[in-house]
Structures are given as C-alpha cells and as structure tokens.
Amino acid sequence: MLSILDKKLFPERIRVVELSDGRCVYLIHKNGTSTLDLIKIRNLKLTEVKNLDIVDIFVRHPYTRFLSGVQTYAQILDIDNMSDLCKVVNDVYFLNNHFCPQLFWLINLQRFTDAKIRINHIDKLSSFTNVNKNQQSGYSDLDVYFKNNKQLKYYLELDCVLYENFINQSVTFADIIKTVKSNYNDLYNDTVGYTKRLCNVLD
C-alpha cells in the first residue's frame, strides 16, 4: 500500500446502511450494493458506525468478483480495448476497489468500528431483499486474460480466507487476521506483514 492509490482503496468515509428490520450492512462494491440501493435503507453516520455491535457483509467467490469488478471498471472508464486494460490489471491487481480484495474493504471498516462482522454469502442477499438488480454470470471473455495468472490466484487467496473459512459466521477482524497468519502464512508475510514492516521503517 503506501501509494497514491491508498485514498481510493481506503477512503475516509465508508458506507454502512440500516435496513428496515434494523440490520446494518457494510456495502462492498460488486457484492449487492446496487440491489440494496433499491430498497428502503438509511445511511449511517460515522458516529453511529463506531457504536455498532455487529455489521453484516456479503462476500462473493473471489475470482468471479474480480472478473465482475474488472468489467465494471472498464465500463466506468468507457474502455473498449479490454486487452490493454487487462494487461495493466494483471500487473496491478488492486488498481480499483471494484476488484481489490474484499479483505481490503474489511481493513478499512476496522478503521471506523470494532463491531463484529457477520459474513454472508452473496446468495443470502435474497433473505435481505427480494429485489436483485444485477444477476451477472459468465465472464468467459475476461477469463481468457486472467485464468493462467498464478500470481493473481495467489493474491486472491486473501479473499479465500473469508470465503472458505468464515461464511455464516460472526467474527472479529482480529479473528480474520489470525486465520490469515496461521493458515496462509506466506501470503500474510507478503501482504500484511510486509506493510507492517514498511510502516515500522517510516515510524
């Protein structure tokens, strides 16, 4: 991290909404945000977020979400030449928060609240609302550019921590990081550990 992208990936505001039944959801790009925006929700103030005991999130299969995020990023930039864009993305996997790891979103959430995180599979969105705006499927055109990228698959293991270990559980952020460190030690050292060492140097 520690780059010009930091404020894009870790903005000073986060969006947590309260549903009509009182449940609070932290909105993550490509994980049901557009759908939830179609129902009655209330945006929480940061002071309210700070005092939450628990917050719901939706997580999605890491690789599928990555491809969906790249597709959205191309639409935002109005890029037709996907080949050129994908070459850039293949080198900078965290270029935009539409496809950066879902774990990055939780890192940012932790800056604003110590609430427990209830981790739901995106398929559970239907239990929160019967509206579904974006039912996307099939990214074979994008898969061509990324399917053989071993470094990307390694990088996406950050989200496998959530997807494979914590679905349907309520956990603390510390629980998540502990699992990254114990079950994916090389990945932890290459990402979280490396960033911590850089911060120590700059301290």
N, C-alpha and C positions, 0 to 999 in steps of 0.2 A: 504494500500500500504506500503511504507516504508519497503521493504523487498528485498531479493536477486533477486526477480523477476522483480523489478522495471525497470531495464535496458532492460529487454526482452520486457516488456509491453509498456514501454515509451522510445524507443531508441532515441539516439541523432541525428539521421537522419530520415527524413520522405521522402516519395516518392510521388511527385506531377508531373504529366506529362501534356504536352501540346499536344492537338490533332491538326490535320492539319487545322481545322477550327478555331483554336485559343482558344477553350475552354480548361480549365485546370481542371484536375481531381485528387483528392487525393485518392490514391489507398488503399483500405482496404481489408485485406485478406478475402477470401470467397465471395467477392462482385464484381466479374467481372474482377479481376486483370489479370487472365490468358487470358481472352478474349481480353482485351485491349492491352496486350503484343503482340498480333498477328497483330496489325495494326501499321501504322506509327505514332509513338509518340516520343516526346522529353522529357527527364528527366530534370526538372527544378533544378537549383542551389538553395540553401537555401536563398541566397540573392534575387533571383527572387521571391521565395515563399513569402518572407517577404513583398514584394511590391504589391502583388495581391489584387485586389478589391473584387473578388469573386472566389470561387472554388467549383466545383461540387463534390458531393459524391454520391455513391449508397448505399442504405440500403436494408436490406433483413429481412424477418419475423424473429424475434428474436430466436424462438425455432428451426426453420428449419436451420438457420445459425449455431446455437450452435451444432446441431447434425452433420451437414456437417463439421464443424471445428474439432470436436472430431474425426470424421472418417479420416480426413486429418492428424491430429496429430498422430493417430495410424499408418498411412502409413509412415510418416516421421520417426517415431521411430522403424518401422518394428515390430510392436506388433501384434501378432495373438490372444492372450488371451484378448479379449475385456472386459470380465467380470472384470478382475483385474484392467485394465486401468479405466474403468467406476467407480469403487469403489473409486479410487483416485480422479477422476474428480468430483464426487459427493460431495467430501469434499472441493475441491479447484477449484471453478468454473472459476477462472481467470488464470489458470495454464499456458496458452499459448495464444498468440494473434490471433490464428486462431479461437478461440471460446470465448475469453473475449468479453465483451460488445462492440458494435460498438461505444458507447459513450466514452469509454476509448480512442479510436482512435482520436476522436474529441478533447479530453482533450490534447492529445499530439500535434495535429495540432495547437491548440491555443498557444502552446509554441513558435511557429515559425511565426505566422501571425495573424493579426486581420481581415483578409478577411471575408466577408460574406460567408455563407455556403449555397449552393443551394442543397437541399436534394431531390434526385430522387429515386423512387422505382427501384429495380433491373430490373423489366420488361422493364424499359425505356432504358436499355442498347442497345436495337436494334436501337434506334434513334441515337446512337453514333457510332455504327458499325453493319454491317450485319453478322459479324463473331460471333459465340458462341461456345467456346471450351468446356465448362463444363455445360452441361444441366443435372444436378443431380436431382434425385427425388426418394422418397421412402427411409425412414430410419427406417423402422419398427423394424429391428434387434437392433438398438440403442435405439429406443423409449422405449423398454422394460425396460431398465436400468434407464431411467430418467423421465418417464411420471408421476409418482406419487410423485415426489420430489417437495414438496410445497416450500421449501426454494429456489430451483433453479428458480421456476416460479416467486417468489418474486424478486429475483436477476435480472431476465431477464426483469423486468419492467423498468430497466434503458434504455433498447433499445425500449421499448414500447413508451417511451417519444418521440423518433424520429419517429417511425413507425406509431404511431396513431395521432400525433399532427402536424408533420411538412413536410409530403410528399408533393412535388411540391411547396415548399416554399423556399424563400431565407431569412435566418435569421442570427443573430449574435450568437456567443457562449453564450453571456450573456442572450439572449432570451431563449435559451435551458435550461440553469441552472435555470433561473427564473421559467420556467414551471415545472422543476423537483421539485423545492422547494414549489411551490404553489399547484400543482396537486398530487404530490407524496411525501408529507412532511415527512412521516415516513422513506421512502426509502432515501430521501435526508439526513436526520439526521443520518441514519445508514451507509451511504457511504461517500458522500461529506462532510457532517458536521462533521462526526467522524474523517476523515482525517485532516480537518482543525484544529480540537481541538488538535490532536496529534502534528501537526506542530507548533501550538502555544506553546505547552509544550516544544518542542525541540528548540524553538527560543531563 
